[in-house]
Amino acid sequence: MIRNTSRYTTPSTILVVEDEPTLATAIAQRITAEGWTARVASDGASAVQAASQIKPDLVIMDIMLPIMDGLEATKRIVAERPVPVLILTARDDEADKVIGLGAGADDYMTKPFSMRELIARCKALLRRVERAKVIAKNSENEKVLDFGSLVIDPAQRIVNLDGEQVHLTPTEFDLLATLARKPKSVLTREKLLEEVWDWVDASGTRTVDSHVKALRHKLGSQMIRTVHGVGYAFEPPEDGQKD
């Protein structure tokens, strides 16, 4: 079932996918209080249909849903059209979060959560969409980052590993490119939050960690080195960077 909870038209539309009516209503009311438009879907299949029809600017997606779970719904939504997805999970299990990010989500929150934090995450993701447009424009003439077996094309936003294209989410690509532009240099979690997510505080450092784990899953564990207590560094493949 899909229902419209906004009384007016606003620039940003957020699709809330949550099967708990009380929580769904609370989220939608908080969203409209921010001046955004909220649409609510109570199952995964309805969410996919709604996303195709209304083309939201952001999706808040619960993982545990009837008919179709949130992970499958996320995959289908982002496959049809790139859109930032914030997943909600009732479990504080890192593996679940990495799976969610691997499905195409950009961020996650663990229940229970504060509405203030939820709105802060939404604002950051919406800002990031605009920031990504600027980054893409500035990358049009950027040279290919060729590390031998790993090739990153910032202009086309394509990554190839051992001659095969690797599918990365927009956030994963931006994170990898940010690290790869400064090989072997350590970037703090706070710096990565600022560069990739446009966050001004350190409240999302665990989000950085989860995205790094998702990247390692796709590219191998050796390419991104953890500097404990500080951040991460990109380690080029052993075949090195080509001239």
C-alpha positions in Angstrom: 0.0 0.0 0.0 1.3 3.5 -0.8 0.0 6.7 0.7 0.9 10.3 0.2 1.6 12.2 3.5 2.5 15.6 2.2 0.0 18.5 1.9 2.2 20.5 -0.5 4.8 20.2 -3.3 8.4 20.6 -2.3 11.7 20.3 -4.2 12.8 17.0 -2.6 10.7 13.9 -2.4 11.6 11.1 0.1 10.1 7.6 -0.2 9.8 6.0 3.2 9.6 2.2 3.1 8.6 0.9 6.5 5.9 -1.7 7.5 5.5 -0.5 11.1 2.7 2.1 10.7 3.6 4.1 13.8 7.2 4.4 12.8 6.4 5.1 9.2 4.0 7.9 10.2 6.5 9.4 12.6 9.3 9.5 10.0 6.9 10.9 7.4 5.7 13.6 9.7 9.3 14.6 10.6 10.2 14.7 6.9 7.3 17.0 6.0 8.2 19.2 9.0 11.5 19.8 7.2 9.7 21.0 4.1 10.2 17.9 2.0 7.5 15.7 0.5 7.0 12.2 2.1 5.6 9.1 0.4 5.2 5.9 2.3 5.3 2.3 1.1 4.7 -0.6 3.5 6.3 -3.4 1.5 9.2 -3.9 -0.9 7.1 -4.5 -4.0 5.1 -1.3 -3.5 8.4 0.5 -2.9 9.8 -0.6 -6.2 6.6 0.5 -8.0 6.5 3.8 -6.1 10.1 4.6 -6.9 9.4 4.0 -10.6 6.4 6.3 -10.6 7.4 9.2 -8.4 11.3 9.1 -8.9 12.2 10.2 -5.4 15.3 12.1 -4.5 16.0 9.8 -1.5 14.7 6.4 -0.3 14.6 5.4 3.4 14.4 1.6 3.3 13.7 -0.9 6.1 15.4 -4.2 5.5 12.7 -6.5 7.1 9.7 -6.0 4.8 6.8 -8.3 3.7 6.3 -9.5 0.1 9.9 -8.4 -0.9 12.7 -7.6 1.5 14.4 -4.3 1.6 17.7 -5.5 0.1 16.0 -6.9 -3.0 13.8 -3.8 -3.3 16.9 -1.6 -3.0 18.7 -3.6 -5.8 15.7 -3.1 -8.1 15.3 0.6 -7.4 18.9 1.6 -7.9 19.2 -0.7 -11.0 16.4 1.3 -12.7 17.6 4.7 -11.6 20.5 5.9 -9.3 19.0 7.3 -6.1 20.6 7.5 -2.6 19.2 4.9 -0.2 19.4 5.0 3.5 18.7 1.5 5.0 17.2 0.9 8.4 18.1 -2.3 10.2 17.0 -3.7 13.6 20.3 -5.5 14.0 23.7 -4.0 14.8 25.4 -6.6 12.7 28.3 -5.3 10.6 27.7 -8.1 8.0 24.1 -7.0 7.5 25.2 -3.5 6.9 27.9 -4.4 4.4 25.3 -6.6 2.6 22.9 -3.6 2.5 25.6 -1.3 1.1 26.5 -4.0 -1.4 22.8 -4.0 -2.5 23.2 -0.3 -3.5 22.5 1.6 -0.3 24.5 4.7 0.5 24.1 4.7 4.3 22.5 2.8 7.1 21.0 3.4 10.6 20.3 0.9 13.3 17.0 0.9 15.1 16.2 2.5 17.5 17.4 5.8 16.2 16.7 9.5 16.9 14.7 11.5 14.4 17.2 14.3 14.7 20.0 11.9 13.5 17.8 10.5 10.7 17.1 14.0 9.4 20.8 14.8 9.6 21.6 11.8 7.5 18.9 12.7 5.0 20.3 16.2 4.6 23.8 14.8 4.1 22.7 12.4 1.4 20.7 15.1 -0.4 23.6 17.4 -0.3 25.8 14.7 -1.5 23.7 14.3 -4.7 24.3 17.9 -5.5 28.0 17.6 -4.6 28.3 14.5 -6.8 27.1 16.6 -9.8 29.9 19.1 -9.2 32.5 16.3 -8.7 31.4 14.7 -12.0 31.6 18.0 -13.8 35.1 18.6 -12.4 36.2 15.1 -13.4 35.3 15.4 -17.0 38.9 16.1 -18.0 40.6 14.2 -15.2 43.0 11.6 -16.4 42.5 7.9 -15.9 44.0 6.5 -12.7 45.9 3.5 -14.1 47.3 1.1 -11.5 47.9 -1.8 -13.9 45.4 -4.4 -12.9 43.1 -1.7 -11.5 42.0 1.1 -13.7 39.7 4.0 -12.5 38.2 6.3 -15.0 36.8 9.4 -13.1 35.2 10.9 -16.2 33.2 7.8 -17.1 33.0 6.6 -13.5 34.1 3.2 -14.5 36.4 0.8 -12.5 38.1 -2.2 -14.1 39.9 -4.9 -12.2 41.9 -7.5 -14.2 40.1 -6.4 -17.3 36.6 -6.9 -15.9 34.3 -4.0 -15.0 33.4 -3.8 -11.3 30.0 -2.5 -10.4 30.3 0.1 -7.6 27.6 2.3 -6.1 28.1 6.0 -6.6 29.3 6.3 -3.0 31.7 3.4 -3.4 33.2 4.9 -6.5 33.7 8.3 -4.9 35.3 6.8 -1.9 37.7 4.7 -4.0 38.6 7.6 -6.3 39.2 9.9 -3.3 41.6 7.4 -1.8 43.2 6.5 -5.1 44.0 10.1 -6.0 46.5 10.0 -3.1 48.1 6.5 -3.2 49.6 5.4 0.1 48.5 8.6 1.8 46.5 8.1 5.0 43.1 9.9 4.9 41.3 10.2 8.2 37.7 9.1 8.5 36.7 12.7 9.2 38.4 13.8 6.0 36.7 11.1 4.0 33.3 12.1 5.5 34.0 15.6 4.4 35.2 14.7 0.9 32.7 12.0 0.0 29.7 12.5 2.1 30.0 16.3 2.8 29.5 15.7 6.5 30.7 18.4 8.9 31.0 16.1 11.9 32.3 12.7 12.8 29.0 11.1 13.6 29.2 8.8 10.5 32.6 7.3 10.9 31.2 3.8 11.1 29.5 4.5 7.8 33.0 5.0 6.3 34.2 1.7 7.8 31.2 -0.2 6.4 31.8 1.3 2.9 35.4 0.3 3.1 34.4 -3.2 3.9 32.0 -3.2 0.9 34.8 -2.0 -1.3 37.2 -4.7 0.0 34.6 -7.3 -0.8 34.5 -6.2 -4.4 38.2 -5.3 -5.0 40.0 -7.5 -2.5 41.2 -6.9 1.0 44.7 -5.7 0.2 43.9 -2.5 -1.7 42.7 -0.4 1.2 44.9 -0.4 4.3 43.5 0.4 7.7 45.5 2.7 9.9 44.0 1.9 13.3 42.6 4.9 15.1 43.2 7.2 12.1 41.7 6.2 8.8 42.6 4.5 5.5 45.1 4.5 2.7 44.9 3.2 -0.9 47.6 0.6 -1.7 48.1 0.2 -5.5 48.2 -3.3 -6.8 51.6 -5.0 -6.9 51.9 -4.4 -10.6 52.0 -0.7 -9.8 50.9 2.4 -11.5 51.5 2.8 -15.3 53.0 6.0 -16.8 
